[in-house]
Amino acid sequence: MLARVIAGEGTRVPAGAPVLVLRNFDLERRVVAFERAADSLAAREVDARSRGAASDVARLAAAREEVSATLAALRGRLEQLTF
């Protein structure tokens, strides 16, 4: 979906400047879901550290890293929607 036109017809823009922004609501929802998952895993990891549960800490840290990597990729895809 077209979200915003930054430069109107006939407007001169510098090379590489964005001229329009698209929105992908499904992608935006996925970003929010992965942000929540990363926050939840981080909180659980802190809790496990405070309890001294080393195996839980390692498992949660690995899961958080995986979710964070996916989140970074999704955010990259969102950035590609600006032209």
C-alpha positions as CSV (number, residue, x, y, z in Angstrom):
1,M,0.0,0.0,0.0
2,L,1.3,3.5,-0.8
3,A,1.8,5.3,2.5
4,R,3.3,8.6,1.5
5,V,4.5,10.4,-1.6
6,I,7.5,12.5,-0.5
7,A,8.1,14.3,-3.7
8,G,5.3,15.4,-6.0
9,E,5.2,15.2,-9.8
10,G,7.8,17.5,-11.3
11,T,9.6,18.1,-8.0
12,R,13.4,17.9,-8.2
13,V,15.0,15.7,-5.6
14,P,18.7,14.9,-5.0
15,A,20.0,11.6,-6.2
16,G,19.2,8.9,-3.8
17,A,16.6,10.9,-1.9
18,P,13.4,9.0,-1.0
19,V,10.4,9.9,-3.1
20,L,7.7,7.5,-1.8
21,V,7.1,5.1,1.1
22,L,5.1,1.8,0.8
23,R,3.5,0.0,3.8
24,N,3.2,-3.7,4.3
25,F,0.9,-4.2,7.3
26,D,1.7,-8.0,7.5
27,L,5.4,-7.2,7.7
28,E,4.8,-4.5,10.3
29,R,2.8,-6.9,12.4
30,R,5.6,-9.5,12.2
31,V,8.1,-6.9,13.3
32,V,6.0,-6.1,16.4
33,A,5.6,-9.7,17.2
34,F,9.3,-10.4,17.0
35,E,10.0,-7.3,19.1
36,R,7.7,-8.6,21.8
37,A,9.3,-12.1,21.6
38,A,12.8,-10.6,21.9
39,D,11.8,-8.5,24.9
40,S,10.1,-11.5,26.6
41,L,13.1,-13.7,26.0
42,A,15.4,-11.0,27.4
43,A,13.3,-10.7,30.5
44,R,13.2,-14.4,31.0
45,E,17.0,-14.6,30.5
46,V,17.5,-11.9,33.2
47,D,15.3,-13.9,35.5
48,A,17.2,-17.1,34.9
49,R,20.5,-15.3,35.6
50,S,19.1,-14.0,38.9
51,R,18.2,-17.6,39.8
52,G,21.6,-18.9,38.8
53,A,20.1,-21.3,36.2
54,A,23.0,-21.4,33.8
55,S,21.4,-23.9,31.4
56,D,18.3,-21.8,31.1
57,V,20.4,-18.7,30.5
58,A,22.2,-20.4,27.6
59,R,19.0,-21.7,26.1
60,L,17.2,-18.4,26.4
61,A,20.2,-16.4,25.1
62,A,20.4,-18.6,22.0
63,A,16.7,-18.2,21.4
64,R,16.9,-14.4,21.9
65,E,19.8,-14.2,19.4
66,E,17.8,-16.2,16.8
67,V,14.7,-14.0,17.3
68,S,16.9,-10.8,17.2
69,A,18.5,-12.0,13.9
70,T,15.1,-12.5,12.4
71,L,13.9,-9.2,13.7
72,A,16.9,-7.4,12.1
73,A,16.1,-9.1,8.8
74,L,12.5,-8.0,9.0
75,R,13.5,-4.4,9.8
76,G,15.7,-4.5,6.8
77,R,12.8,-5.5,4.7
78,L,10.8,-2.6,6.1
79,E,13.5,-0.2,5.2
80,Q,13.4,-1.4,1.6
81,L,9.9,-0.1,1.3
82,T,11.2,3.5,1.0
83,F,12.1,4.4,-2.5
